[in-house]
Amino acid sequence: MTYTIRKAIKTDMPQVLALIKELAAFEREPDAVEVTLEELEEEGFGQEPFFICFVAEMQEEIVGIALVYYRFSTWKGRSIHLEDLIVKESFRKYGIGKALYSQVLKFAREQGIRRVEWVVLKWNTNAIEFYEKTGAQILKEWHIAQIDDKSIDEFLKKSKE
């Protein structure tokens, strides 16, 4: 199976969005994707790009992506967050995910990054086993905290009272 790993371009975004939606379905959240094609194009390829995306391509079809962005750690300095690593279901087990993961780590090293971090679902044991085999630590003592836009608005409204 021959594929190429490369940095995404703006015209890749429709296929990237399709993969994001496939991941959402895989993660049992098929209706959770709110990001639009226009947002991906602007945020990734506008004046100040907010993310970097690598794609795995076979015969002009994007079969996998790794989307990353910079973060800052008060302990480590600049770091990279791997938001999503996705391979189309029918193309898994061919090393594409590992190649995308390797590209992210190579990019991180080239950028002088001290840490790459990401989130993995507890039930995704295949991913957890893969990451652990690469030397990644799964931090079981940490909890992810998030607040959505509705809750932000409610909090801000209450904090004015």
C-alpha positions in Angstrom: 0.0 0.0 0.0 1.7 3.2 -1.2 0.8 6.5 0.3 2.4 9.9 0.8 2.5 12.0 4.0 2.5 15.7 3.4 1.4 19.0 4.9 -2.2 19.8 4.0 -3.2 22.5 1.6 -6.4 24.5 1.7 -8.1 22.5 -1.0 -7.7 19.3 1.2 -10.1 20.7 3.7 -13.3 19.1 2.4 -11.7 15.7 2.7 -10.2 16.6 6.1 -13.7 17.6 7.3 -15.1 14.3 6.1 -12.5 12.5 8.1 -13.2 14.6 11.2 -16.9 13.6 10.9 -15.8 9.9 10.5 -13.8 10.2 13.7 -16.8 11.8 15.5 -18.9 8.8 14.5 -16.2 6.4 15.6 -16.1 8.2 19.0 -19.8 7.8 19.3 -20.5 11.5 18.8 -21.7 11.7 15.2 -23.6 15.0 15.7 -20.9 16.8 17.7 -18.9 18.3 14.8 -19.8 22.0 14.6 -16.7 23.2 12.7 -17.4 24.3 9.1 -15.4 24.0 5.9 -15.0 27.7 5.9 -13.6 27.7 9.5 -11.1 25.0 8.6 -10.0 27.0 5.6 -9.7 30.3 7.4 -8.2 28.9 10.6 -5.7 26.7 8.9 -4.7 28.9 5.9 -5.7 32.5 6.8 -3.4 35.3 7.8 -2.4 33.7 11.1 -2.9 29.9 10.8 -4.2 28.4 14.0 -3.3 24.8 13.2 -1.1 22.6 11.0 -2.5 19.5 9.4 -0.6 16.6 7.9 -2.4 14.3 5.5 -1.8 10.7 4.2 -2.7 10.6 0.5 -3.3 7.6 -1.8 -4.0 8.3 -5.4 -5.3 11.8 -4.7 -7.6 10.5 -1.9 -6.8 11.7 1.7 -7.0 8.6 3.9 -5.7 10.0 7.1 -4.9 13.2 8.9 -3.0 14.5 11.9 -4.0 18.0 13.1 -1.8 19.8 15.6 -1.5 23.3 17.1 0.9 25.0 19.4 0.4 25.3 23.1 2.5 26.8 25.9 3.4 24.9 29.0 4.6 26.8 32.0 6.8 23.8 32.8 8.1 22.9 29.3 7.6 26.0 27.1 6.3 25.6 23.6 4.4 22.3 23.2 2.2 20.8 20.5 -1.3 19.4 21.0 -2.2 16.6 18.7 -5.9 17.3 18.3 -6.8 14.4 16.0 -5.1 11.5 14.4 -7.5 9.9 12.0 -7.2 7.1 9.4 -10.2 6.0 7.4 -11.5 2.7 8.7 -10.8 0.8 5.5 -7.2 1.9 5.5 -6.3 1.0 9.1 -3.6 -1.6 9.8 -1.4 -0.4 7.0 0.9 1.7 9.0 -0.7 5.0 8.0 -1.5 6.1 11.5 2.0 5.3 12.6 3.4 7.3 9.7 1.2 10.3 10.6 2.2 10.0 14.2 5.9 9.9 13.2 5.5 13.0 11.1 4.0 14.9 14.0 6.9 13.8 16.3 9.4 14.7 13.6 7.8 18.1 13.2 7.8 18.6 16.9 11.5 17.8 17.0 12.3 20.2 14.1 10.4 23.0 16.0 12.3 22.4 19.2 9.2 21.2 21.0 9.7 19.5 24.4 6.3 17.9 24.7 3.5 16.6 22.4 0.3 15.9 24.1 -3.2 14.6 23.2 -6.3 13.0 24.6 -7.4 9.4 24.0 -10.7 7.8 25.1 -10.5 5.2 27.8 -12.2 2.6 25.7 -9.9 3.1 22.7 -7.6 0.3 23.8 -5.9 -0.1 20.4 -4.8 3.5 20.4 -3.7 3.3 24.0 -1.6 0.2 23.4 -0.1 1.8 20.3 0.8 5.1 22.1 2.3 3.2 25.1 4.4 1.1 22.7 5.9 4.4 21.4 6.9 5.5 24.8 4.0 7.8 25.5 2.6 8.0 29.0 -1.1 7.7 29.5 -1.7 10.1 32.5 -4.5 8.3 34.3 -4.4 10.6 37.4 -5.4 13.7 35.3 -8.9 14.7 34.3 -9.8 16.7 31.3 -11.8 19.9 32.0 -13.8 21.6 29.4 -16.5 24.3 29.3 -18.7 24.8 26.2 -20.0 28.0 24.8 -23.4 27.8 26.5 -21.8 27.2 29.9 -19.3 30.1 29.3 -22.2 32.4 28.6 -24.1 31.2 31.7 -21.0 31.6 33.9 -20.3 35.1 32.6 -23.9 36.1 33.1 -23.9 34.8 36.7 -20.6 36.4 37.5 -22.0 39.9 36.6 -24.8 39.5 39.1 
